[in-house]
């Protein structure tokens, strides 16, 4: 032979050319190649292997990145198509079905189709006979994920040999993923798919483009193969009626639309299924029904489904259609009447007009529901879990074992465990000696520790915890320093000075004086890191001014009296935030300066990064807030939420940086997660740690300009519509008084804008709904920008709502 099979394949100008050459082979050459195939097929496949598509380093702006060049992609795709031609050769040269199956990958049918090879491969396989084809299809079905991608080839083989269509969901899903086409028993396949669950289980795709593709393809199909549209509609409605997953139901809707099927021919079934389907199907089905003649009974049935739903435009269309009813039944009037007072002013106006046309008196204005309340301001409770600090060996072992748990998604749980552990270890070691604590920690392994504290405890248990563990040349985070230094003094310290007294993470002055007295009686010097945390947690106000309190401080060239004098007299410089230039990438792009207690220098501590300190310094929240923002931009919304909620739980004052971090997180997290933030804000408000004006201060903060410099890559922003969902959640949880000031501020901003925002109607509707509650609470309401908007001579939704607000002012 003068030419090899790989050379024959690569030199052929097309699949048709290759098929013609194979057909024209002399008998002796064909016989020789058939014999050759038995031991050379794998070698041919290897020679035609397209290889991996590799990236190149290309310049994109200021960066050099890895990417695929269009030339490389085109070349690789051509090699893929050439490789799949070996299937045609193998089938023609009498390969067994098993040998042909060895050539198939999930992409094989795709590249055969791109190369125009499906008709030629189908003819060659059909020529091998029914038994061979059935064995081949059975083999494909046994290969994971293959039958779905090979469905274009399988459908042609079934058609060519008039074989029964398998009711395999994977095969049918592959078939229905493709647009209609002739020559593959399309309608028979499709109707079978409608009876088999999961046959329309396709990944998310552009619905509009998908429908357009179906329309174009079915128009071509119907020129040669007429379709039974009644049967197709019946089948697709069955997919929806049997309660398949929402994505599958939407796929059925796309096919109904793309095939141009008339839903009104099945009005009764369409009406019956409306209560059980999603919003997009309700909208499509309702509009189809409204476009035809409905009996009064059908219209009432449609109204009962649509009016309670959230889709406003759909309500408007149904309400307008109800005007054709001259004598409405009492049930229908009762359904429409509440809409005359709804917060959606457009819906309310249409409903009032409809009720008037029916000669029904309009309902009275809504009575305030008494939603406005002041914060409850409950008394603080004792700090949890520290009632009994001296533990027996069993209790101590149980507590230490809690460090084996993964607390990655529970920052607050980590903090609570840290306080319980340190306080219990110190108290137990002082009462019974340090050996009992070391023994309890001996079961821990530093290599599998899940937290820095667990690592220190494991080192304590194996006897490797020492002074050298902290590098004197590096700044040490306050939390790490406290854990390390108090564990080194187990048995010596009479109590942990910094354990919170209350569930607000504060230490009362009475408790501090009592603890200092214990140190004095024991003749023990205070630990500097423990003292630094203590002063950060000390309640700011109290009858006892701590006068006369003094004690030595371990390893420090100062005493408690001098540190307390600094604590009383020196103010803390406010925090300043700076952001890296946009063209740099830094894992910590936001820098904080300031907000450092001046007494830290007396105790030997510097401004150390790298540890969330909200629970250690609950009066100073700039750094914890920045960590939330950093998580937001570098790790994503889930990580930011995990940090934010604990910060809101411990902050003694929900200040401007924390409110900015809160509103920035709200702008990016999922709607359900905003309820979690709303609950945390409401708790802080009830406890007096958050004022309603703090939210406004955060919304209007100049920090937004710092965090959003020109071309910044942080993508930190405030979004009115998403903050509105937070405020709505607050009102639903009983925090109308907390939400109201920010709601008014946003409404005034939107009303004053030159261009009316798309979110303005929703914000103004919420103001309109809550305005009676504010009036009932005798809250003075002044909305000059909203009133000015109401005076504009336009028929926009925002302006109509502004007029309704003006009427209520």
TORVEXMAR-429185 format. One line per 8 residues: number of its first residue (from 1); their letters; for each residue x, y, z of C-alpha. Coordinates in steps of 0.05 Angstrom, whole numbers. Layout:
BEGIN
NUM = a = X Y Z | ... $
//
This chain:
BEGIN
1 = xxxxxxxx = 0 0 0 | 26 68 -18 | -16 108 31 | -34 99 104 | -103 108 134 | -84 171 174 | -56 201 110 | -119 183 72 $
9 = xxxxxxxx = -161 218 125 | -119 281 129 | -113 289 53 | -187 281 39 | -218 348 23 | -282 331 61 | -320 273 92 | -357 264 27 $
17 = xxxxxxxx = -290 258 -10 | -265 208 42 | -330 167 35 | -322 167 -41 | -250 143 -36 | -269 87 12 | -326 67 -34 | -279 64 -94 $
25 = xxxxxxxx = -226 21 -59 | -203 -39 -100 | -223 -105 -67 | -152 -125 -51 | -135 -58 -20 | -199 -59 21 | -184 -130 45 | -114 -110 65 $
33 = xxxxxxxx = -136 -50 104 | -191 -90 137 | -140 -140 161 | -94 -83 181 | -149 -51 223 | -150 -110 271 | -81 -92 299 | -71 -20 275 $
41 = xxxxxxxx = -135 16 297 | -104 41 362 | -42 65 325 | -84 103 274 | -123 135 331 | -59 156 364 | -31 187 300 | -95 227 291 $
49 = xxxxxxxx = -99 249 364 | -113 324 364 | -75 335 429 | -92 386 482 | -109 458 468 | -56 498 504 | -57 569 528 | -10 625 507 $
57 = xxxxxxxx = 14 685 547 | -19 747 517 | -21 820 537 | -87 846 564 | -82 919 585 | -28 923 638 | -28 848 651 | 1 787 617 $
65 = xxxxxxxx = -49 730 622 | -57 659 597 | -108 653 541 | -126 614 479 | -112 646 412 | -167 643 359 | -117 611 310 | -100 556 360 $
73 = xxxxxxxx = -174 543 373 | -189 538 298 | -130 491 287 | -149 447 346 | -221 443 322 | -197 421 252 | -155 366 283 | -215 343 324 $
81 = xxxxxxxx = -257 338 261 | -203 299 224 | -197 251 283 | -271 234 282 | -266 213 209 | -233 150 233 | -303 127 255 | -326 126 182 $
89 = xxxxxxxx = -263 88 162 | -271 36 217 | -345 24 201 | -331 18 127 | -273 -31 139 | -319 -79 177 | -296 -61 248 | -336 -92 303 $
97 = xxxxxxxx = -384 -48 342 | -337 -54 402 | -279 -28 361 | -320 31 336 | -343 46 407 | -270 51 428 | -264 112 382 | -322 149 415 $
105 = xxxxxxxx = -314 206 464 | -369 252 488 | -349 303 435 | -344 254 377 | -415 263 351 | -409 338 357 | -347 340 313 | -377 291 264 $
113 = xxxxxxxx = -435 339 256 | -389 399 248 | -350 361 194 | -413 341 157 | -400 268 172 | -465 246 205 | -502 227 140 | -442 186 115 $
121 = xxxxxxxx = -430 151 181 | -505 136 187 | -506 104 118 | -443 63 132 | -470 38 199 | -539 22 170 | -505 -19 117 | -475 -63 172 $
129 = xxxxxxxx = -545 -87 189 | -596 -83 246 | -559 -129 293 | -494 -89 287 | -530 -22 298 | -569 -48 358 | -505 -74 390 | -471 -7 376 $
137 = xxxxxxxx = -529 34 407 | -531 -12 467 | -456 0 476 | -466 75 474 | -520 71 527 | -472 33 572 | -419 89 567 | -430 143 621 $
145 = xxxxxxxx = -456 208 591 | -449 183 520 | -520 169 498 | -541 242 509 | -485 272 467 | -492 218 413 | -567 228 405 | -561 262 336 $
153 = xxxxxxxx = -528 199 309 | -573 150 345 | -637 184 320 | -612 179 248 | -595 105 257 | -664 91 288 | -697 126 229 | -654 92 176 $
161 = xxxxxxxx = -670 22 202 | -740 38 230 | -719 14 299 | -761 29 362 | -743 93 399 | -715 78 469 | -751 112 528 | -684 131 559 $
169 = xxxxxxxx = -688 200 593 | -614 214 578 | -623 199 504 | -688 238 499 | -657 297 537 | -601 298 486 | -652 295 430 | -696 352 457 $
177 = xxxxxxxx = -635 395 469 | -627 401 393 | -673 441 347 | -723 403 304 | -698 373 240 | -722 327 184 | -701 256 173 | -700 234 246 $
185 = xxxxxxxx = -773 218 263 | -773 284 301 | -847 285 323 | -846 213 345 | -784 225 387 | -813 289 416 | -880 260 436 | -845 202 470 $
193 = xxxxxxxx = -800 252 507 | -862 287 533 | -883 223 568 | -816 208 601 | -797 249 663 | -731 288 659 | -729 286 583 | -728 362 581 $
201 = xxxxxxxx = -675 369 635 | -629 419 601 | -579 468 630 | -599 541 635 | -597 577 568 | -619 643 538 | -694 633 532 | -705 685 478 $
209 = xxxxxxxx = -649 657 434 | -673 586 448 | -744 602 425 | -719 637 362 | -677 576 344 | -736 530 352 | -781 574 309 | -731 577 253 $
217 = xxxxxxxx = -717 502 254 | -790 480 259 | -808 525 199 | -758 485 158 | -783 419 186 | -856 433 170 | -840 443 96 | -826 368 90 $
225 = xxxxxxxx = -856 337 153 | -923 366 176 | -932 366 252 | -992 349 294 | -996 413 336 | -1053 388 379 | -1013 327 399 | -951 369 412 $
233 = xxxxxxxx = -989 417 457 | -1021 360 494 | -953 328 507 | -920 393 530 | -978 410 576 | -971 341 607 | -898 358 623 | -922 418 663 $
241 = xxxxxxxx = -983 384 693 | -944 326 723 | -904 376 765 | -834 368 736 | -779 414 764 | -785 489 749 | -728 487 698 | -761 430 660 $
249 = xxxxxxxx = -828 467 660 | -795 529 632 | -764 486 577 | -834 460 560 | -858 532 557 | -802 550 510 | -823 494 463 | -896 516 466 $
257 = xxxxxxxx = -873 586 446 | -822 563 394 | -870 514 361 | -924 568 358 | -976 526 394 | -1043 557 411 | -1055 552 486 | -1126 576 480 $
265 = xxxxxxxx = -1146 510 449 | -1134 480 518 | -1161 537 561 | -1190 492 615 | -1124 455 625 | -1084 520 624 | -1129 550 677 | -1126 488 720 $
273 = xxxxxxxx = -1051 486 722 | -1040 561 738 | -1040 554 815 | -983 504 813 | -932 536 766 | -879 589 770 | -883 663 754 | -858 660 682 $
281 = xxxxxxxx = -908 606 663 | -965 643 698 | -948 706 659 | -945 670 592 | -1008 629 603 | -1047 689 631 | -1030 733 572 | -1049 678 524 $
289 = xxxxxxxx = -1116 670 558 | -1129 745 560 | -1118 748 485 | -1179 705 473 | -1252 704 493 | -1264 677 563 | -1329 661 597 | -1344 700 660 $
297 = xxxxxxxx = -1330 637 701 | -1262 628 667 | -1245 701 679 | -1264 695 753 | -1221 633 758 | -1163 669 726 | -1173 729 772 | -1171 686 834 $
305 = xxxxxxxx = -1103 660 814 | -1071 725 789 | -1094 779 837 | -1061 749 899 | -994 742 862 | -937 792 862 | -932 806 787 | -960 878 783 $
313 = xxxxxxxx = -966 885 708 | -1005 820 705 | -1053 845 758 | -1064 909 718 | -1081 869 655 | -1130 824 692 | -1163 883 729 | -1173 920 663 $
321 = xxxxxxxx = -1204 857 632 | -1252 853 691 | -1284 918 667 | -1322 875 616 | -1362 844 673 | -1424 886 688 | -1452 848 749 | -1394 819 788 $
329 = xxxxxxxx = -1408 766 842 | -1395 784 914 | -1333 740 917 | -1301 778 859 | -1315 846 892 | -1283 820 956 | -1222 799 917 | -1214 867 883 $
337 = xxxxxxxx = -1232 914 941 | -1167 906 982 | -1127 925 921 | -1157 995 924 | -1113 1008 985 | -1051 970 963 | -982 1003 966 | -977 997 890 $
345 = xxxxxxxx = -1010 1062 871 | -1022 1040 799 | -1057 977 821 | -1097 1017 872 | -1120 1068 820 | -1143 1014 771 | -1179 976 827 | -1214 1040 851 $
353 = xxxxxxxx = -1236 1056 780 | -1262 985 771 | -1301 986 838 | -1331 1053 819 | -1355 1025 752 | -1389 969 791 | -1421 1022 837 | -1384 993 897 $
361 = xxxxxxxx = -1365 1043 952 | -1290 1049 961 | -1260 1021 1025 | -1238 1071 1078 | -1165 1091 1084 | -1122 1039 1119 | -1119 1042 1195 | -1048 1044 1222 $
369 = xxxxxxxx = -1029 976 1248 | -987 1003 1305 | -922 977 1275 | -881 1035 1301 | -846 1020 1367 | -786 1043 1406 | -727 997 1420 | -740 949 1477 $
377 = xxxxxxxx = -673 962 1512 | -671 898 1554 | -622 893 1611 | -558 856 1596 | -551 784 1618 | -490 748 1647 | -440 724 1595 | -460 653 1575 $
385 = xxxxxxxx = -420 591 1593 | -376 619 1648 | -420 608 1709 | -377 550 1734 | -304 559 1714 | -269 507 1757 | -281 441 1722 | -268 368 1738 $
393 = xxxxxxxx = -225 326 1691 | -286 299 1652 | -316 368 1643 | -249 397 1623 | -236 342 1572 | -306 353 1541 | -294 427 1535 | -225 419 1503 $
401 = xxxxxxxx = -252 369 1453 | -299 423 1426 | -238 452 1390 | -240 391 1345 | -303 418 1313 | -300 459 1250 | -323 530 1267 | -306 560 1199 $
409 = xxxxxxxx = -378 583 1187 | -390 605 1259 | -345 662 1278 | -387 681 1338 | -385 608 1362 | -309 611 1356 | -307 673 1399 | -353 644 1453 $
417 = xxxxxxxx = -312 580 1455 | -248 620 1462 | -274 658 1523 | -303 596 1557 | -239 556 1545 | -189 609 1568 | -230 627 1630 | -241 554 1649 $
425 = xxxxxxxx = -169 533 1637 | -141 590 1679 | -190 579 1736 | -182 504 1737 | -106 507 1733 | -105 556 1791 | -150 512 1833 | -121 443 1817 $
433 = xxxxxxxx = -54 457 1784 | -35 461 1711 | -24 386 1702 | -99 373 1696 | -103 423 1639 | -42 395 1604 | -71 325 1608 | -137 347 1578 $
441 = xxxxxxxx = -100 379 1520 | -54 320 1507 | -106 287 1462 | -102 344 1412 | -56 343 1351 | -25 408 1326 | -25 381 1255 | -101 373 1253 $
449 = xxxxxxxx = -119 435 1294 | -177 475 1265 | -161 542 1297 | -101 581 1325 | -126 569 1396 | -132 494 1383 | -60 495 1358 | -35 528 1421 $
457 = xxxxxxxx = -74 479 1465 | -45 420 1426 | 26 448 1436 | 10 456 1510 | -12 384 1513 | 52 358 1480 | 97 405 1519 | 122 446 1460 $
465 = xxxxxxxx = 88 513 1477 | 143 564 1494 | 164 636 1492 | 199 626 1425 | 132 612 1390 | 121 687 1380 | 172 724 1337 | 195 788 1371 $
473 = xxxxxxxx = 210 820 1304 | 139 814 1279 | 77 851 1305 | 32 802 1341 | -44 805 1337 | -75 820 1405 | -118 758 1407 | -59 712 1393 $
481 = xxxxxxxx = -16 747 1445 | -71 740 1498 | -81 666 1485 | -7 650 1484 | 14 691 1545 | -41 667 1592 | -30 594 1573 | 44 602 1591 $
489 = xxxxxxxx = 23 625 1661 | -26 569 1676 | -31 556 1750 | -2 625 1766 | -59 670 1743 | -118 668 1792 | -169 687 1739 | -174 712 1668 $
497 = xxxxxxxx = -180 787 1675 | -213 798 1607 | -272 750 1611 | -335 789 1593 | -384 802 1649 | -446 809 1605 | -473 782 1540 | -456 850 1510 $
505 = xxxxxxxx = -382 830 1514 | -369 883 1567 | -334 879 1635 | -367 915 1692 | -324 959 1737 | -345 918 1798 | -320 855 1765 | -254 888 1745 $
513 = xxxxxxxx = -242 913 1816 | -258 844 1844 | -210 809 1795 | -154 859 1809 | -164 845 1883 | -154 770 1870 | -88 785 1834 | -66 829 1892 $
521 = xxxxxxxx = -83 776 1943 | -46 723 1903 | 14 769 1893 | 12 759 1818 | 27 812 1765 | -25 825 1711 | -15 799 1640 | -6 857 1591 $
529 = xxxxxxxx = -45 825 1533 | -101 804 1581 | -102 875 1609 | -105 906 1539 | -167 865 1522 | -197 881 1590 | -192 956 1580 | -221 950 1510 $
537 = xxxxxxxx = -281 913 1540 | -290 956 1602 | -359 989 1605 | -350 1063 1589 | -395 1089 1645 | -400 1069 1717 | -405 1097 1787 | -337 1068 1807 $
545 = xxxxxxxx = -283 1110 1773 | -230 1058 1791 | -192 1109 1832 | -137 1080 1874 | -134 1016 1833 | -63 993 1819 | -23 930 1806 | 43 909 1774 $
553 = xxxxxxxx = 42 887 1701 | 84 826 1681 | 143 844 1637 | 122 917 1628 | 158 979 1652 | 93 1009 1678 | 38 995 1728 | -38 991 1723 $
561 = xxxxxxxx = -49 1061 1752 | -9 1093 1695 | -46 1052 1643 | -113 1070 1673 | -94 1144 1671 | -80 1137 1597 | -145 1099 1588 | -185 1155 1623 $
569 = xxxxxxxx = -151 1215 1592 | -127 1200 1522 | -175 1202 1464 | -170 1150 1408 | -154 1178 1339 | -210 1163 1290 | -198 1110 1237 | -176 1130 1167 $
577 = xxxxxxxx = -186 1084 1108 | -143 1083 1045 | -148 1040 983 | -93 1013 938 | -88 1041 868 | -135 1006 819 | -80 975 777 | -51 936 836 $
585 = xxxxxxxx = -77 872 866 | -69 863 941 | -103 810 983 | -115 866 1035 | -130 926 990 | -160 971 1045 | -113 999 1097 | -133 1026 1165 $
593 = xxxxxxxx = -95 1077 1205 | -116 1106 1271 | -166 1078 1321 | -108 1049 1362 | -114 1055 1438 | -56 1098 1463 | -46 1053 1524 | -27 996 1478 $
601 = xxxxxxxx = 42 1028 1471 | 50 1027 1547 | 35 952 1545 | 82 937 1487 | 31 926 1431 | 33 955 1361 | -21 959 1308 | -19 887 1286 $
609 = xxxxxxxx = -58 863 1225 | -84 794 1211 | -136 779 1263 | -209 798 1269 | -213 836 1335 | -286 856 1341 | -298 814 1403 | -233 836 1434 $
617 = xxxxxxxx = -245 911 1425 | -321 919 1417 | -316 995 1420 | -268 997 1360 | -299 968 1297 | -260 1000 1240 | -213 941 1229 | -267 887 1235 $
625 = xxxxxxxx = -309 928 1186 | -252 931 1137 | -243 856 1143 | -316 848 1123 | -304 893 1063 | -241 855 1044 | -278 789 1047 | -332 820 1005 $
633 = xxxxxxxx = -285 839 949 | -234 782 955 | -273 721 980 | -345 735 962 | -412 750 996 | -415 687 1039 | -348 702 1072 | -368 774 1083 $
641 = xxxxxxxx = -434 753 1115 | -398 705 1162 | -355 763 1187 | -409 817 1188 | -462 785 1232 | -415 771 1291 | -389 843 1286 | -461 869 1291 $
649 = xxxxxxxx = -471 823 1351 | -412 850 1391 | -404 923 1369 | -419 970 1426 | -433 1025 1375 | -453 1008 1304 | -411 1064 1276 | -401 1091 1206 $
657 = xxxxxxxx = -349 1040 1180 | -392 983 1205 | -455 1011 1172 | -417 1021 1107 | -394 949 1110 | -466 927 1125 | -497 965 1067 | -441 942 1019 $
665 = xxxxxxxx = -454 869 1039 | -529 878 1029 | -514 901 958 | -484 834 938 | -514 778 981 | -575 737 964 | -644 764 985 | -654 711 1038 $
673 = xxxxxxxx = -588 729 1071 | -611 801 1079 | -662 777 1130 | -603 751 1172 | -572 820 1171 | -639 852 1187 | -646 809 1249 | -576 827 1272 $
681 = xxxxxxxx = -590 901 1261 | -656 897 1299 | -622 863 1358 | -569 918 1360 | -623 971 1357 | -664 939 1412 | -602 936 1456 | -587 1010 1444 $
689 = xxxxxxxx = -523 996 1405 | -552 1022 1339 | -592 1085 1326 | -637 1094 1266 | -595 1153 1243 | -533 1107 1242 | -561 1074 1179 | -570 1142 1146 $
697 = xxxxxxxx = -499 1161 1166 | -473 1097 1135 | -513 1109 1071 | -488 1181 1064 | -417 1167 1088 | -357 1197 1051 | -325 1129 1058 | -362 1108 994 $
705 = xxxxxxxx = -319 1157 955 | -257 1127 988 | -278 1056 971 | -299 1072 900 | -241 1111 870 | -240 1118 795 | -229 1050 762 | -226 1015 830 $
713 = xxxxxxxx = -226 940 825 | -260 931 892 | -331 934 865 | -358 958 932 | -422 996 921 | -489 1015 952 | -551 993 915 | -618 1026 930 $
721 = xxxxxxxx = -662 967 909 | -624 917 951 | -622 962 1012 | -698 969 1003 | -705 894 1012 | -665 901 1077 | -710 957 1101 | -772 916 1082 $
729 = xxxxxxxx = -745 858 1122 | -734 905 1181 | -806 928 1179 | -831 857 1175 | -790 840 1237 | -819 899 1276 | -766 952 1262 | -807 1005 1225 $
737 = xxxxxxxx = -777 1060 1268 | -707 1035 1252 | -719 1030 1177 | -758 1095 1168 | -702 1148 1169 | -660 1112 1116 | -722 1097 1074 | -739 1172 1074 $
745 = xxxxxxxx = -668 1191 1058 | -666 1144 998 | -734 1167 974 | -712 1240 977 | -648 1224 938 | -686 1187 884 | -739 1241 879 | -686 1295 870 $
753 = xxxxxxxx = -649 1259 815 | -650 1287 744 | -668 1218 718 | -719 1176 755 | -689 1109 776 | -723 1043 761 | -724 1029 836 | -758 1095 853 $
761 = xxxxxxxx = -830 1068 847 | -816 1012 897 | -782 1059 946 | -839 1109 941 | -892 1055 948 | -859 1032 1013 | -859 1104 1039 | -932 1110 1020 $
769 = xxxxxxxx = -949 1045 1057 | -911 1063 1121 | -931 1137 1123 | -994 1124 1165 | -951 1087 1216 | -905 1147 1222 | -964 1194 1229 | -996 1149 1282 $
777 = xxxxxxxx = -930 1152 1322 | -932 1229 1316 | -868 1230 1275 | -859 1294 1236 | -851 1277 1162 | -825 1326 1112 | -810 1303 1041 | -796 1366 998 $
785 = xxxxxxxx = -764 1328 940 | -821 1278 937 | -872 1335 937 | -834 1370 881 | -834 1305 842 | -910 1299 852 | -919 1368 820 | -887 1346 755 $
793 = xxxxxxxx = -936 1340 697 | -919 1269 675 | -954 1202 679 | -897 1161 706 | -907 1109 761 | -860 1146 808 | -897 1212 799 | -965 1179 810 $
801 = xxxxxxxx = -939 1148 874 | -908 1214 896 | -976 1247 888 | -1007 1193 932 | -954 1207 985 | -968 1282 980 | -1041 1269 993 | -1024 1232 1057 $
809 = x = -974 1283 1084 $
//
